[in-house]
Amino acid sequence: MVNREEVVALQHQRYATKKFDPTRRISDEDWAALVEVGRLAPSSLGFEPWKMLLLNNKEMKQDLKSMAWGAVSMLDGASHFVIYLARKGVNYETPYIEKLMQEVRHRSYDPDSAYAHRIKSFQESDAKLNDERSLFDWASKQTYIQMTNMMNAAVLMGMDSCPIEGFDKDKVEAYLEEKGVLDTSEFGVSVMCAFGYRDEEIKPKVRWNTESIYEVID
């Protein structure tokens, strides 16, 4: 069991690494463990509206540099480079939910059931997920949970990572669709992340103090 001091110390070790050591590779076994951490990540309503693309193709990595400015150095140096996709249009009546219920949870699903209407009420009334963009943004939030869990697991295993939002979403999606690895009617690109071993010194973290970002309500 990791104690509280070690937990905090590991967060100081977690660093948005810009320069990775290209000679060091994450082992297949360690990478499989990180993927499993991603698979087991929590999501709103347990809907798992995500998919991970591990980009190994060298030609595609080079092509991606022109449309993902925030990833240029990582595409060359990182051991593993992941594009996180968020599922589009996930609501109470989408066929995906019926498929999830039947194939994963092993139960039937009726979009007219009380359970389905609770989902509908949450999405439309509570969370105001009433159009394509809001539904995608909601699904995209879940991919950030998945990515963060993998990043925290990586630091526990002595690895480094860097989340990446610096890319042209439309261009990246069009490129991936052209290459046949993305169906934009089903998924959109949410975020990217590089994993590997750093080739740079960690800079001390600079953050707001606790009093500025934490308040207790009694």
C-alpha positions in Angstrom: 0.0 0.0 0.0 1.4 3.4 -1.0 1.3 5.9 1.9 0.1 9.5 1.7 3.6 11.0 1.5 4.4 8.7 -1.4 1.2 9.6 -3.2 2.0 13.3 -3.0 5.7 12.7 -3.9 4.6 10.8 -7.0 2.5 13.7 -8.1 5.6 15.9 -8.0 7.2 13.3 -10.2 4.4 13.4 -12.7 5.6 16.0 -15.2 4.2 17.1 -18.6 7.3 15.7 -20.4 8.1 17.5 -23.7 11.3 15.6 -24.5 11.3 11.9 -24.3 14.2 9.5 -24.7 13.7 7.8 -28.1 16.0 4.9 -27.1 13.8 3.7 -24.2 10.6 1.7 -24.9 7.8 0.8 -22.6 7.7 -3.0 -22.3 4.7 -4.9 -23.8 3.7 -6.1 -20.4 3.8 -2.6 -18.8 1.9 -1.1 -21.8 -0.7 -3.8 -21.5 -1.1 -2.8 -17.8 -1.7 0.8 -18.8 -4.3 -0.1 -21.4 -6.0 -2.2 -18.8 -6.0 0.8 -16.4 -7.7 2.8 -19.2 -10.2 0.0 -19.8 -11.2 0.0 -16.2 -11.5 3.8 -15.8 -14.8 5.2 -14.5 -17.2 7.0 -16.8 -20.5 8.8 -16.4 -23.3 6.3 -16.1 -20.7 3.6 -16.9 -21.2 4.3 -20.6 -17.5 4.1 -21.6 -18.0 6.4 -24.6 -14.4 6.1 -25.7 -11.8 4.4 -27.9 -8.0 4.6 -27.8 -5.9 4.6 -30.9 -2.2 3.7 -30.4 -0.3 5.3 -33.2 2.7 3.3 -34.2 2.8 4.1 -37.9 5.9 6.2 -38.6 4.6 7.8 -41.7 1.3 8.9 -40.0 3.3 10.3 -37.1 5.3 12.5 -39.5 2.1 13.6 -41.2 0.4 14.4 -37.9 3.1 17.0 -37.0 1.7 19.5 -39.5 -1.7 19.4 -37.8 -0.7 18.7 -34.1 1.7 21.4 -33.1 1.6 20.5 -29.5 2.7 16.9 -30.2 5.7 17.5 -32.6 8.5 16.6 -30.2 6.5 13.7 -28.6 5.7 12.1 -31.9 9.5 11.6 -32.4 10.6 10.7 -28.9 7.7 9.1 -27.0 7.6 5.3 -26.7 3.8 5.2 -27.1 1.4 7.9 -28.6 -2.3 7.6 -28.0 -5.2 9.4 -29.6 -8.3 9.3 -27.4 -11.6 9.3 -29.2 -15.0 10.3 -27.8 -18.2 8.6 -29.0 -20.7 10.9 -30.6 -24.5 11.1 -29.9 -24.6 8.8 -26.9 -28.1 9.2 -25.4 -30.8 7.0 -24.0 -32.0 5.8 -27.3 -28.8 5.3 -29.2 -28.1 1.7 -30.5 -24.7 1.9 -28.7 -26.4 1.8 -25.3 -28.5 -1.3 -26.2 -25.3 -3.0 -27.4 -23.5 -2.0 -24.2 -26.2 -3.4 -22.1 -26.5 -6.6 -24.0 -22.9 -7.4 -24.7 -21.2 -6.0 -21.6 -23.8 -5.9 -18.8 -25.7 -9.0 -20.1 -29.1 -7.5 -19.6 -31.9 -6.3 -21.9 -32.5 -2.7 -22.7 -35.7 -0.9 -23.5 -35.5 2.8 -24.5 -39.1 3.1 -23.1 -38.1 1.6 -19.7 -38.0 3.6 -16.4 -34.2 3.2 -16.4 -33.9 4.7 -19.9 -36.0 7.6 -18.9 -33.8 8.3 -15.9 -30.9 8.5 -18.3 -33.0 10.8 -20.5 -33.8 13.0 -17.5 -30.2 13.2 -16.4 -28.9 14.1 -19.8 -31.6 16.5 -20.9 -32.7 18.2 -17.6 -29.7 17.8 -15.2 -26.7 18.0 -17.5 -28.4 19.9 -20.3 -27.0 17.5 -23.0 -29.4 18.6 -25.7 -27.4 18.7 -28.9 -24.6 17.0 -30.7 -21.9 19.3 -29.4 -22.9 19.0 -25.7 -23.2 15.2 -26.0 -19.7 15.1 -27.6 -18.2 17.4 -24.9 -19.8 15.2 -22.2 -18.3 12.0 -23.8 -15.0 13.8 -24.2 -14.8 14.6 -20.5 -14.9 10.8 -19.9 -11.8 10.3 -22.0 -9.9 12.8 -19.8 -10.7 10.6 -16.8 -9.4 7.6 -18.7 -6.3 9.4 -19.8 -5.6 10.8 -16.3 -5.9 7.3 -14.8 -3.4 6.0 -17.3 -1.0 9.0 -16.6 -1.2 8.4 -12.8 -0.6 4.7 -13.3 2.4 5.5 -15.5 4.1 7.5 -12.8 3.5 4.7 -10.3 5.4 2.5 -12.7 8.2 4.9 -13.3 7.1 6.2 -16.7 6.4 9.7 -17.9 3.6 11.2 -20.0 2.3 14.4 -21.5 -1.4 15.2 -22.3 -1.8 17.1 -25.6 -4.6 19.5 -26.7 -2.5 21.4 -29.2 -3.9 20.1 -32.5 -6.4 21.1 -35.2 -9.3 18.8 -34.5 -10.9 19.1 -37.9 -7.7 18.4 -39.8 -6.7 15.5 -37.6 -10.2 13.9 -37.9 -10.2 14.3 -41.7 -6.7 12.8 -41.9 -7.6 9.8 -39.7 -10.8 9.2 -41.7 -8.8 9.4 -44.9 -6.5 6.7 -43.6 -9.4 4.5 -42.6 -8.9 4.5 -38.9 -11.7 6.8 -37.9 -15.4 6.9 -38.6 -16.4 10.5 -37.9 -20.1 9.6 -37.8 -19.3 7.5 -34.7 -16.3 9.1 -33.0 -14.4 12.4 -32.7 -10.9 13.2 -31.6 -10.9 14.3 -27.9 -7.3 14.5 -26.7 -3.9 12.9 -27.2 -1.2 11.7 -24.8 2.4 10.6 -25.1 3.9 8.0 -22.8 7.5 7.0 -22.4 10.6 8.0 -20.4 11.7 11.6 -20.1 15.0 13.0 -21.4 14.8 16.2 -19.4 14.9 17.4 -15.9 11.7 17.9 -14.0 10.8 21.5 -13.3 9.3 22.2 -9.8 5.6 22.5 -10.0 4.1 26.0 -9.7 0.5 26.1 -8.5 -2.0 28.2 -6.6 -1.7 27.7 -2.8 -4.3 25.4 -1.2 -6.2 28.3 0.3 -6.9 29.8 -3.1 -8.4 26.6 -4.6 -9.9 24.8 -1.6 -12.8 25.8 0.7 -14.6 23.8 3.4 -18.3 24.3 3.8 -19.5 23.3 7.2 
